[in-house]
Amino acid sequence: MKNKIIIITGASSGVGRALAEGVLQRGGHLVMLTRDAEKTEAVRAELKAKTKSDKIDFIQADFDSFESVRKAAEKFKSKYDRLDILINNAATTNADFLKTENGIELTFAVNHLAPFLLTNLLLDTIKKSAPARIINVASNAHIKIDFDNLNGEKKFDPFLAYKYSKMANILFTFDLAEELRGTGITVNAVHPGVVNTAIYRQITGIQKLFLKIILPFAFTPEKSASYILPLIESEDFAGVSGKFLYKTVPLKIKQKGDLLADRRELRVLSKRLTGLGYL
Ligand SMILES: NC(=O)c1ccc[n+]([C@@H]2O[C@H](COP(=O)([O-])OP(=O)(O)OC[C@H]3O[C@@H](n4cnc5c(N)ncnc54)[C@H](OP(=O)(O)O)[C@@H]3O)[C@@H](O)[C@H]2O)c1
């Protein structure tokens, strides 16, 4: 990993932050793609003190806004001519039905559309850097997408919105892996495990009680990162692509049958909503 250029989105907290520390310990050049400059500067200072590495850059990107994602991609490309590893990790949960400035339900926009757009905007740079790796942090909490309710049209349920977005991460992974076959770029999705992080702060009601019981037994972010880091650095994963992995082994998708129709529908929709056009 030494001197590899590595973007981690959402590196200011939780799993992303633990991955950032692992990357720096291994000599990688980290680009933290995060939304909160003040918080990121504090995390950057801590990471620097802990790892004794100063190969830490910061590019601001708010995933609520496609404009912000586009600016971040442009900024990255103006500074770097290589991207060896892209880790799409940032995500949110939202108790309330909120829409972005682009009129899209916030969870779907932040968790799927923003990384979809970012990845596509960076793809030419990644292709120039092959062999390269893309890792999408998904979740075992995923469910078949109801495309008629993806934007909360029928009803908004915070868990459902999150689960759709995480299924979108997996479908996008499979789609992109196929598109990039033979290019030297691998694309995999991971379930990080149940990890005690800030992502659960929005949870209310009975689920909050449930979380109070299980979270003390959950992974620490560092433990979770220890299962993801081999996908970034190990030669064992050099040619592995199009997988959904947990603790480095394949995990079953919770959707039966052929995923091709959903993959296609999601791809067309994502291109249209992000302004990347039809395929
Ligand atoms: N924790 C679990 O049990 C669990 C289980 C399965 C999957 N996952 C997945 O693991 C990944 C990491 O989550 P985590 O548990 O580490 O959560 P976390 O600690 O809440 O970290 C989420 C990261 O995403 C960033 N983020 C949130 N909204 C954003 C936005 N609008 N624009 C830009 N960045 C934004 C956060 O930024 P701020 O620091 O500024 O808030 C933070 O850096 C996610 O993809 C999540 O779905 C987690």
The ligand as an SDF file (V2000), in Angstrom:
LIG
                    3D

 48 52  0  0  0  0  0  0  0  0999 V2000
  -22.0970    0.5810   11.8470 N   0  0  0  0  0  0  0  0  0  0  0  0
  -22.6350   -0.5520   11.3990 C   0  0  0  0  0  0  0  0  0  0  0  0
  -23.0670   -1.4370   12.1650 O   0  0  0  0  0  0  0  0  0  0  0  0
  -22.7370   -0.7910    9.9190 C   0  0  0  0  0  0  0  0  0  0  0  0
  -23.3250   -1.9950    9.4800 C   0  0  0  0  0  0  0  0  0  0  0  0
  -23.3990   -2.2380    8.1200 C   0  0  0  0  0  0  0  0  0  0  0  0
  -22.9110   -1.3100    7.2250 C   0  0  0  0  0  0  0  0  0  0  0  0
  -22.3430   -0.1380    7.6770 N   0  0  0  0  0  0  0  0  0  0  0  0
  -21.8030    0.8030    6.6730 C   0  0  0  0  0  0  0  0  0  0  0  0
  -20.5040    1.2030    7.0660 O   0  0  0  0  0  0  0  0  0  0  0  0
  -20.2030    2.4740    6.4810 C   0  0  0  0  0  0  0  0  0  0  0  0
  -19.5950    3.3900    7.5230 C   0  0  0  0  0  0  0  0  0  0  0  0
  -20.5700    3.6960    8.5000 O   0  0  0  0  0  0  0  0  0  0  0  0
  -20.1970    3.8790   10.0360 P   0  0  0  0  0  0  0  0  0  0  0  0
  -20.9220    2.8210   10.7650 O   0  0  0  0  0  0  0  0  0  0  0  0
  -18.7410    4.0220   10.2020 O   0  0  0  0  0  0  0  0  0  0  0  0
  -20.9770    5.2550   10.3320 O   0  0  0  0  0  0  0  0  0  0  0  0
  -20.4990    6.6810   10.8490 P   0  0  0  0  0  0  0  0  0  0  0  0
  -19.5310    6.5770   11.9600 O   0  0  0  0  0  0  0  0  0  0  0  0
  -21.7500    7.4480   11.0570 O   0  0  0  0  0  0  0  0  0  0  0  0
  -19.7090    7.2560    9.5860 O   0  0  0  0  0  0  0  0  0  0  0  0
  -20.4080    7.6880    8.4530 C   0  0  0  0  0  0  0  0  0  0  0  0
  -19.5190    8.6230    7.6650 C   0  0  0  0  0  0  0  0  0  0  0  0
  -20.3110    9.1200    6.5480 O   0  0  0  0  0  0  0  0  0  0  0  0
  -20.2480   10.5220    6.5500 C   0  0  0  0  0  0  0  0  0  0  0  0
  -21.4610   11.1530    6.0050 N   0  0  0  0  0  0  0  0  0  0  0  0
  -22.7230   11.0530    6.4690 C   0  0  0  0  0  0  0  0  0  0  0  0
  -23.5480   11.8450    5.7500 N   0  0  0  0  0  0  0  0  0  0  0  0
  -22.7750   12.4680    4.8270 C   0  0  0  0  0  0  0  0  0  0  0  0
  -23.0300   13.4160    3.7990 C   0  0  0  0  0  0  0  0  0  0  0  0
  -24.2550   13.9300    3.6010 N   0  0  0  0  0  0  0  0  0  0  0  0
  -21.9960   13.8430    3.0330 N   0  0  0  0  0  0  0  0  0  0  0  0
  -20.7420   13.3530    3.2380 C   0  0  0  0  0  0  0  0  0  0  0  0
  -20.4320   12.4620    4.1990 N   0  0  0  0  0  0  0  0  0  0  0  0
  -21.4420   12.0200    4.9910 C   0  0  0  0  0  0  0  0  0  0  0  0
  -20.0810   10.9270    8.0140 C   0  0  0  0  0  0  0  0  0  0  0  0
  -19.5840   12.2520    8.0910 O   0  0  0  0  0  0  0  0  0  0  0  0
  -19.5910   13.0810    9.4750 P   0  0  0  0  0  0  0  0  0  0  0  0
  -18.4430   12.5610   10.2740 O   0  0  0  0  0  0  0  0  0  0  0  0
  -19.4140   14.4940    9.0170 O   0  0  0  0  0  0  0  0  0  0  0  0
  -20.9250   12.8170   10.1370 O   0  0  0  0  0  0  0  0  0  0  0  0
  -19.0940    9.8640    8.4800 C   0  0  0  0  0  0  0  0  0  0  0  0
  -17.7800   10.2150    8.1250 O   0  0  0  0  0  0  0  0  0  0  0  0
  -21.5280    2.9730    5.8920 C   0  0  0  0  0  0  0  0  0  0  0  0
  -21.5210    2.7550    4.5010 O   0  0  0  0  0  0  0  0  0  0  0  0
  -22.5800    2.1010    6.5560 C   0  0  0  0  0  0  0  0  0  0  0  0
  -23.7320    1.9490    5.7720 O   0  0  0  0  0  0  0  0  0  0  0  0
  -22.2400    0.1360    8.9990 C   0  0  0  0  0  0  0  0  0  0  0  0
  1  2  1  0
  2  3  2  0
  2  4  1  0
  4  5  1  0
  4 48  2  0
  5  6  2  0
  6  7  1  0
  7  8  2  0
  8  9  1  0
  8 48  1  0
  9 10  1  0
  9 46  1  0
 10 11  1  0
 11 12  1  0
 11 44  1  0
 12 13  1  0
 13 14  1  0
 14 15  2  0
 14 16  1  0
 14 17  1  0
 17 18  1  0
 18 19  2  0
 18 20  1  0
 18 21  1  0
 21 22  1  0
 22 23  1  0
 23 24  1  0
 23 42  1  0
 24 25  1  0
 25 26  1  0
 25 36  1  0
 26 27  1  0
 26 35  1  0
 27 28  2  0
 28 29  1  0
 29 30  1  0
 29 35  2  0
 30 31  1  0
 30 32  2  0
 32 33  1  0
 33 34  2  0
 34 35  1  0
 36 37  1  0
 36 42  1  0
 37 38  1  0
 38 39  2  0
 38 40  1  0
 38 41  1  0
 42 43  1  0
 44 45  1  0
 44 46  1  0
 46 47  1  0
M  CHG  2   8   1  16  -1
M  END
$$$$
